């Protein structure tokens, strides 16, 4: 009779171990995976598909021209007192952190002030932050069309005769190397976060 106790004890111990293993497996299955990106993932968004503007070199551009690169798009204007230079300076730091991978990224700055932002002014302003950055412009109607497609808001404020500012959306859109809209980056995001997200996109995430 006493010989049955060791085997019963061993069975009980094995049952407890199996139950523990099962519980751990179930917990792991129920735990959501860590997100791939720190920025807002908007994969599958049905907007941001229209882009045909002229860059500050005078060349007509579409998103297809940059296939194979990660593309970031920010809407702003050269006389913006703070938001726009902050965004461009942040992207300049992102490019620095990316190192050689920065050559696989195209940063685009689209003006929402086509009346004042001439090609010459964009060519003078945008490359100050990084010579690889491109400023883009179009007619007021064309800019309005593209902004609407990207769900970007902008509005003149102040003396509309010429001494005005422009209220506008301040986030950045990010496309993967296949030309798909993937991320929305909030204004003043940490450049390290943006750089990590771009590296993930370059790695095929």
C-alpha positions, 0 to 999 in steps of 0.5 A, spaced: 500 500 500 505 504 501 508 503 494 502 507 491 504 513 494 510 515 490 507 514 484 501 518 486 505 523 488 509 523 482 503 523 478 500 529 482 507 533 481 507 532 473 499 534 473 501 540 476 507 542 472 502 540 465 497 545 468 502 550 469 505 550 462 498 550 459 496 556 463 503 560 461 501 558 454 494 560 454 497 567 457 502 568 452 496 566 447 492 572 450 497 577 451 497 582 445 504 582 441 508 588 442 507 594 437 512 594 431 511 602 431 511 607 436 508 612 431 500 611 429 499 605 424 494 607 419 496 602 414 490 601 409 488 608 410 484 610 404 486 617 403 493 620 402 493 617 395 494 623 390 500 627 390 502 631 383 506 637 385 512 641 382 519 640 386 523 646 388 528 644 382 522 645 377 520 637 376 513 635 376 513 629 382 508 623 384 509 618 389 511 613 384 518 617 383 520 615 390 518 608 390 523 604 394 524 609 399 521 611 405 517 618 404 515 623 409 510 628 407 509 634 412 505 640 410 507 647 412 510 654 409 516 658 409 514 663 414 511 659 419 514 661 426 515 655 429 511 649 428 515 648 421 522 649 422 521 645 428 518 639 424 524 640 419 529 640 424 526 634 427 527 630 421 534 633 420 536 629 426 532 623 424 536 623 418 543 624 422 541 618 426 539 613 420 546 614 417 547 611 411 539 609 411 538 616 410 539 615 403 533 611 403 528 616 405 525 622 402 523 628 406 517 632 402 515 639 405 509 641 401 507 648 402 500 651 404 502 658 402 503 657 394 502 665 393 508 667 397 512 660 397 515 661 390 520 655 387 526 660 389 524 661 396 523 653 397 529 652 394 533 657 399 529 654 405 528 647 405 535 644 403 538 648 409 535 643 414 538 637 409 540 638 402 536 631 400 529 634 402 524 637 397 520 643 397 513 642 393 508 647 390 503 648 386 497 652 384 492 654 390 487 649 387 492 644 386 495 645 393 487 645 396 486 638 392 492 635 395 491 637 402 484 635 402 486 628 400 491 628 406 485 630 410 490 636 412 487 643 414 490 650 413 487 657 413 490 664 413 489 668 419 490 675 420 491 681 415 490 677 408 493 682 404 500 679 405 501 679 412 498 673 415 500 667 418 497 660 416 493 655 421 495 648 419 495 641 421 502 639 424 503 631 423 507 628 418 505 622 414 510 616 412 509 611 406 513 605 406 518 603 400 512 600 396 508 607 396 503 605 401 501 610 407 503 607 413 504 611 419 502 618 422 507 622 426 505 627 431 508 634 431 514 634 435 515 627 436 522 624 439 527 623 432 529 617 435 522 614 435 521 616 428 528 613 426 526 607 429 519 606 425 523 608 419 528 603 420 522 598 421 519 600 414 526 599 411 526 592 414 520 590 411 515 591 417 
